[in-house]
Amino acid sequence: MTDHQQTARRFSAGPWRRLRSLRVRLIAVFAAVALLAAVSASGIAYWLNRDAVLKRAQDTALNDFRVSLSRNVSDLPLNASCPELATLASNVASSGLSYDVVVVDPAHPECPASSDPHFTLADVPAALRSTVAKPREVTESNPYPYHLYWQRQNLEGRPFVIGGTKVVPNGPTAYMFKSLENERADLNTLGWSLAIATLLALIGSALLAQAASATVLRPVKRLGEAARRLGEGHLDTRLEVEGSDELADLARTFNRAAESLHEQVEELSAREAQSRRFVADMSHELRTPLTAMTAVTDILEDEAESLDPMIEPAVRLVVSETRRLSDLVENLMEVTRFDAGTAKLVADEVDIADLIMSCIDGRAWYDAVELDAPRGILAVVDPRRLDVVFANLIGNALKHGGSPVRVRVRQTDDSVVVEVSDSGPGIPEDVLPHVFDRFYKADRGRARSEGSGLGLSIAMANAQIHGGTITAANGEVGAVFTLTLPLTPPPPPSAGGTQCGPAGDAEHKDAT
């Protein structure tokens, strides 16, 4: 596995996996929608209330300023003095709405009058001063040349609405300063209230999403558990259907699929069992006539040299094919035992080196095999089955790879490794994945002269029943078969049967 794949796997198994869960995504979507809706509603409500509050405050102050100015300006004499202008400013500002007034007369530019010395003409924005001083054209729709204008302005960090108007063309100009501090405080309170409401809406949406996800994910979780049990082989798994919504339809679909799968598996299992019985029965029935035929062929082989030269090749062919048929029947019976689960280990602690020497000596291979097997490597194995494995691996190496065949044994912490290598051309790359397949032969054109194609598959099955395995590869010279076995075999399955008879001689004719 590459570093990138390992990193991706760690992310998928860590926090990122939780972030990808449907529950988290549902809560995130609900929260995002609720947050967006609450922020939008709060923003709209805030701006609408802000405009309403400020407009009401400024309209009230401007109207009062206009009325108070109109009422008090009538008492102002022509060419009023500075004290009279100050009195006008104080009288206009005393209406009770808490605003201040600055009065400026072009005739007395040196003494602008103010109801509060804190405010002066310099505090009035230049744009407002120029607009107030500029007369408008008098028309039927506009009977007055001067109007009341206003502008919002921050003075020393405090909000004000500043209004101004010219009383008469040659008279003084009055400016009003109305503080909006109270309105800003009210708007701040409103903003905090809307923020708290948004937070509560977010929390409520998360709780609602949690409840909704629990309602949606509970059937999905049951479906996942049912699918997992179905994948583990519990074909009777079914879901309880509740309601008539989409999840109920999904449960019905799952039940129909599980029922169909159950029926198909039962049908295939029945056919497979029937096929195994047929092969076992056929092999068993063939053993009796083959036993008699083998006895006859042994006699014919002994007398072959005394027969007519025209008959001798046919006799030897009959002898060879009879033995080949006998080996095939024995192998078929062994394969049937493995498929039926009745193969069983008869284990004993043996020295692996002694077992390999016995296999080599029993088949007269000692001149063609180089053995590197230190004594003292003990393992609990079934000697008969392991002899079948060694015979297949060494026999195939001799037949297809050529001598010398090297057998090397070594021990690791908890296993024994046996390597069988030959001096041949090796195994073609397209053949390597199939060398342990049943009835597979590398050269289809020589199928008649080759073995049955069962030897290596039986060897693999015998290795696996010990808890080990066999691998095939190409070495520097020739092919290398590696048998790996644990020093102690795994416990037998509870449903295992008993071994019914011997497995027969080893098959040495598989193509590599």
C-alpha angles and dihedrals in degrees: 000000000000124000090251091054092047091050091048090049092052091050092048091050095044136055092317090065091055090048089055093053117117092234093056092045092051091050091046092050093047091047093047092049092046092046092049093047094045094046091047093048093044092048093049092045092048095051094044092050091043092054092045094048095046093043092050093048095047095042091051092048094045093048091049090047091052094048095045092047092049091049097048101036091068089068093053112103123222115274090016118200126239094262090051090052089051090050090052092051091050094047093049092048093050095076092107101249093105102241129134128230133212118195121197124187119192087215090061107032090157095066117045107183121224134179087216120032088215090074122064138167089266089068091063112093113250092232091056092048093052092046093050093049094049113090121219125224113270112235138153090273093041111043095167126064095205128053140180113266129184141190135184114235138169113232115190089340095308123113119240137172109219119198129182141180140168112241100208131349093263097026135091127291119232127205127194126209113198117181117224096194093116092049091049090051090050091049092049089053089049091049092052090047091052091047091052090047090051091051091049090049089051092050091046092050091050091052091046090049090050091053092044093047091050089052093048099037097048093072090040090053091049089049091051092049091048092049090049092051090047090052090051089059102264094134093173091068112127135170126234108241116221125178129347103269129114093277090054089051088051091052091050091050090050091050092050091048092048091049092049091047091048092053093047093048091049090050092048091045091051091050092047092049089049091050092049091049090049093051092045093047092045093049092047092050091048094054095071098055090037090056090055092043091050091053091050093047090052089057091045091050091052091050096040095102092055094051127096110284089236091056099040097079092051091049092050090048090052090049092049096046093045091055090045090052090048091052091048092052092049091049092049090053090050092049089049090054092053092047092048092048093237096117110115136184120241093195130193134164108260139164108254093212091055091048093053092046090051091051092049096044093046091058098037094243097132093108094053102040129075109205125201102178120137115212121242098056099128124188135170103242142139102260095204094051094043089051087057090053094049092045092052095047096044093039093052091047091053095045100044105019104036133226144331093060113188122210116191125184126194136165127228128187097289106358145052122233123205118190120195114190131173138197098241133110094277131238120304112249092239090054098049096081091052106042092104095045117113117259091000115147124183094215110046091184091064096046092123095056098038129082128273095270093238103097100084093041089054089048090052091048091051090050092049094050085058089052093254138102144216126228130193125210143145119260130195088283121020131333126319124208114192121199115196118189131173115240087237120035121232119263113274118258115264092238095050118128132210129278109261106208132318125315095233129232120330120268112238102171105082117127116241 
